[in-house]
Amino acid sequence: MKEKNLALKLNLAEKKFKTLFEFDEYVTAPLHGFHGAIDYYHRSSCRQFLKDIKVPTLIIHAKDDPFMTPTVVPSVDELSASTQMILTEAGGHVGFVAGCIPFKPVYWLEQVIEMYLSKS
């Protein structure tokens, strides 16, 4: 295993990745035993299980998330009846920081989670 990791490190020194997909294809997938990025994404995704969720669940996703592109956003028919999804235009990757006063951020995500839990 050490030899495989060493060979991978040597090959990576020559790479200049331009996309997260390329990184996952040449680094993440091989390091973790997947056949490539597509295999890694498919087998690691929870999307296939969303329809089976039985406990109340909230999914919050921003359309401008640089890691989770619009193609990974589940459609309403992929969700169970106990799952609610909030899809925002902005928020980044787990950011959801709002507010207009410098150095006084409003953590929108925390507010939404608190409201959701208080209704449950």
C-alpha positions as a Markdown table, in Angstrom:
| # | Residue | x | y | z |
|---|---|---|---|---|
| 1 | Met | 0.0 | 0.0 | 0.0 |
| 2 | Lys | 2.9 | 2.4 | 0.8 |
| 3 | Glu | 4.3 | 1.8 | -2.7 |
| 4 | Lys | 0.9 | 2.7 | -4.3 |
| 5 | Asn | 0.6 | 5.9 | -2.2 |
| 6 | Leu | 4.2 | 6.8 | -3.1 |
| 7 | Ala | 3.6 | 6.3 | -6.8 |
| 8 | Leu | 0.4 | 8.4 | -6.6 |
| 9 | Lys | 2.3 | 11.2 | -4.8 |
| 10 | Leu | 5.0 | 11.2 | -7.5 |
| 11 | Asn | 2.4 | 11.3 | -10.3 |
| 12 | Leu | 0.5 | 14.1 | -8.5 |
| 13 | Ala | 3.6 | 16.3 | -8.3 |
| 14 | Glu | 3.3 | 16.7 | -12.1 |
| 15 | Lys | -0.5 | 17.4 | -12.1 |
| 16 | Lys | -2.1 | 20.8 | -12.2 |
| 17 | Phe | -5.7 | 20.2 | -11.4 |
| 18 | Lys | -8.2 | 22.7 | -12.8 |
| 19 | Thr | -11.4 | 21.2 | -11.4 |
| 20 | Leu | -12.5 | 19.4 | -8.3 |
| 21 | Phe | -13.6 | 16.6 | -10.6 |
| 22 | Glu | -10.0 | 16.1 | -11.8 |
| 23 | Phe | -8.8 | 16.1 | -8.2 |
| 24 | Asp | -11.3 | 13.5 | -7.3 |
| 25 | Glu | -10.5 | 11.4 | -10.4 |
| 26 | Tyr | -6.8 | 11.3 | -9.7 |
| 27 | Val | -6.6 | 11.6 | -6.0 |
| 28 | Thr | -9.7 | 11.0 | -3.9 |
| 29 | Ala | -11.0 | 8.0 | -5.9 |
| 30 | Pro | -7.8 | 6.0 | -6.2 |
| 31 | Leu | -6.8 | 6.7 | -2.6 |
| 32 | His | -10.1 | 5.3 | -1.3 |
| 33 | Gly | -10.5 | 2.3 | -3.6 |
| 34 | Phe | -12.9 | 3.8 | -6.2 |
| 35 | His | -12.6 | 3.2 | -9.9 |
| 36 | Gly | -12.8 | 7.0 | -10.6 |
| 37 | Ala | -14.6 | 10.2 | -9.7 |
| 38 | Ile | -18.0 | 9.0 | -11.1 |
| 39 | Asp | -17.8 | 5.7 | -9.1 |
| 40 | Tyr | -16.8 | 7.7 | -6.0 |
| 41 | Tyr | -19.7 | 10.2 | -6.5 |
| 42 | His | -22.3 | 7.5 | -7.1 |
| 43 | Arg | -21.3 | 5.2 | -4.3 |
| 44 | Ser | -20.8 | 8.0 | -1.8 |
| 45 | Ser | -23.9 | 9.9 | -2.5 |
| 46 | Cys | -26.9 | 9.8 | -0.1 |
| 47 | Arg | -29.2 | 10.8 | -3.0 |
| 48 | Gln | -30.3 | 7.2 | -3.6 |
| 49 | Phe | -31.6 | 7.0 | 0.0 |
| 50 | Leu | -33.5 | 10.3 | 0.3 |
| 51 | Lys | -36.8 | 8.7 | -0.6 |
| 52 | Asp | -36.6 | 6.3 | 2.3 |
| 53 | Ile | -36.0 | 8.9 | 5.1 |
| 54 | Lys | -38.7 | 8.5 | 7.7 |
| 55 | Val | -37.8 | 11.1 | 10.4 |
| 56 | Pro | -38.4 | 14.8 | 9.8 |
| 57 | Thr | -35.4 | 16.1 | 7.9 |
| 58 | Leu | -34.4 | 19.5 | 6.5 |
| 59 | Ile | -32.1 | 19.8 | 3.5 |
| 60 | Ile | -30.6 | 23.3 | 3.0 |
| 61 | His | -28.7 | 23.9 | -0.2 |
| 62 | Ala | -27.4 | 27.0 | -2.0 |
| 63 | Lys | -27.4 | 27.1 | -5.8 |
| 64 | Asp | -24.0 | 28.8 | -5.8 |
| 65 | Asp | -22.3 | 26.0 | -3.8 |
| 66 | Pro | -19.0 | 25.5 | -5.6 |
| 67 | Phe | -18.7 | 21.9 | -4.6 |
| 68 | Met | -22.3 | 20.7 | -4.9 |
| 69 | Thr | -23.3 | 21.8 | -8.4 |
| 70 | Pro | -27.0 | 22.2 | -9.5 |
| 71 | Thr | -26.9 | 18.7 | -11.0 |
| 72 | Val | -26.7 | 17.1 | -7.5 |
| 73 | Val | -29.8 | 18.9 | -6.2 |
| 74 | Pro | -32.5 | 16.3 | -5.7 |
| 75 | Ser | -35.9 | 16.9 | -7.3 |
| 76 | Val | -39.0 | 17.0 | -5.1 |
| 77 | Asp | -40.0 | 13.5 | -6.3 |
| 78 | Glu | -36.7 | 12.1 | -4.9 |
| 79 | Leu | -37.5 | 13.3 | -1.4 |
| 80 | Ser | -39.6 | 11.4 | 1.2 |
| 81 | Ala | -42.8 | 13.0 | 2.6 |
| 82 | Ser | -40.9 | 13.7 | 5.8 |
| 83 | Thr | -38.1 | 15.6 | 4.0 |
| 84 | Gln | -38.3 | 19.4 | 3.4 |
| 85 | Met | -35.7 | 21.1 | 1.2 |
| 86 | Ile | -34.8 | 24.8 | 1.2 |
| 87 | Leu | -33.0 | 25.8 | -2.0 |
| 88 | Thr | -31.4 | 29.3 | -1.9 |
| 89 | Glu | -29.8 | 31.4 | -4.7 |
| 90 | Ala | -26.8 | 32.1 | -2.5 |
| 91 | Gly | -25.0 | 30.8 | 0.5 |
| 92 | Gly | -21.9 | 29.1 | -0.8 |
| 93 | His | -20.8 | 25.8 | 0.7 |
| 94 | Val | -22.2 | 25.7 | 4.2 |
| 95 | Gly | -21.9 | 29.4 | 4.5 |
| 96 | Phe | -25.2 | 31.2 | 4.5 |
| 97 | Val | -23.8 | 34.3 | 6.1 |
| 98 | Ala | -25.9 | 37.4 | 5.6 |
| 99 | Gly | -26.1 | 40.9 | 6.9 |
| 100 | Cys | -25.0 | 44.3 | 5.6 |
| 101 | Ile | -23.0 | 45.7 | 8.5 |
| 102 | Pro | -19.3 | 45.0 | 8.2 |
| 103 | Phe | -17.9 | 42.6 | 10.8 |
| 104 | Lys | -21.4 | 41.9 | 12.1 |
| 105 | Pro | -22.5 | 38.8 | 10.2 |
| 106 | Val | -25.9 | 37.3 | 10.5 |
| 107 | Tyr | -25.7 | 33.5 | 10.5 |
| 108 | Trp | -28.8 | 32.7 | 8.5 |
| 109 | Leu | -28.3 | 29.0 | 8.6 |
| 110 | Glu | -28.4 | 28.9 | 12.4 |
| 111 | Gln | -31.6 | 30.9 | 12.4 |
| 112 | Val | -33.3 | 28.6 | 9.9 |
| 113 | Ile | -32.3 | 25.4 | 11.8 |
| 114 | Glu | -33.5 | 26.8 | 15.1 |
| 115 | Met | -36.9 | 27.7 | 13.5 |
| 116 | Tyr | -37.2 | 24.2 | 11.9 |
| 117 | Leu | -36.4 | 22.4 | 15.2 |
| 118 | Ser | -38.8 | 24.6 | 17.2 |
| 119 | Lys | -41.6 | 23.5 | 14.8 |
| 120 | Ser | -40.7 | 19.8 | 15.1 |
